[in-house]
Amino acid sequence: MFAKPVTEIYPNPPEGLDPLALDEARVPRHVAVIMDGNGRWAKKRALNRLRGHKAGIEAVRETIRAASDSGVRYLTIYSFSTENWKRPDEEVEGLMQLFAKTMLAEVDGLHEEHVRVKTIGDMSRLPADTREAFEEAWEKTRGNDGMTLLVAVNYGSREEILHAVRQYAQKAAEEFAETGDMPELTGELFESGLYTAGIPDPELLIRTSGEMRVSNFLLWQLAYTEFYCTDVLWPDFNRYEFLRALLAYQGRERRFGAV
């Protein structure tokens, strides 16, 4: 359900883009976003990569507002992968500081909009101030009933799957010790060990900058997700680009393996 009239959510659309074509009954419940292109955006302007990451913050704000106002219930943004530690130390340190500063600056506004902020990934490796900023956001917003913003930080889907397997192995060992029986490994039991336990799978994945890969992101959860890839670099992504993605999604027929 739209939070306000759709013409207010998308007030000045580019020519040829009609917000009234958006069907509120078919807005995806869960949208996942691979935010790609910050470095290329900066390089085109002869800036360092961290300037590109800073420029991408406004795109995050725009996307959160548009998603929440359009009736999306879960928005997952891929902020930092387990592989991103391989980047230069200066960039990684700058990103960690940017995460902490941005989260602390934005949490009050998100709280006022009833957005719930949650992280997925292994938080243990993050610097203390970065981890504490995310924890503070969760504590402040955990009771909200609006859109849930999932920030994937130090996230890797292969590691998440291994985490779920370890959870099952521990549970199986405990049950076997008590009863002599092993619990059946069902899809439901496996999913209970994922970072996204209790959260519906994404219906739509958006990837910016023209790349065509999933980059170790939500491998289990994306089994039947619709993909939308755009050449737009992440700092240039805005609410109208988000609207394009929603309209493209609504133009598809989802069969889930059926005819």
Secondary structure, DSSP 8 states (H G I E B T S, - for coil): --SS-HHHHS-S--TT--GGG--GGG--SEEEEE---HHHHHHHTT--HHHHHHHHHHHHHHHHHHHHHHT-SEEEEEEEEGGGGGS-HHHHHHHHHHHHHHHHHHHHHHHHTT-EEEEES-GGGS-HHHHHHHHHHHHHHTT--S-EEEEEEEE-HHHHHHHHHHHHHHHHHHHHHHHS------HHHHHTTSTTTTS---SEEEE-TT----TTSSTTTTTT-EEEE-SS-GGG--HHHHHHHHHHHHTS---TT--
